[in-house]
């Protein structure tokens, strides 16, 4: 897993929100933009969303970094936590079209 960029790590530490988060993968390169997608127990919705993103013009989507933030509160029930774990695995295994 990749470490968080220094500026993000400093922000989270300053705001007492850092609890060991990490970025699973991030292709090297410069991007024209980024889309951050929060995900809470969204495993069943991820495949259609990924398909929709793939259907965008490839020269545009290749210049955009897409970040999925899979999270839950400490009080979340086991079903939500399990769904999130499965969401992370789905995203890690995803290879596009």
Helices and strands as residue ranges (DSSP letters): H 6-14, E 33-39, H 43-54, H 58-61, E 64-70, H 78-93
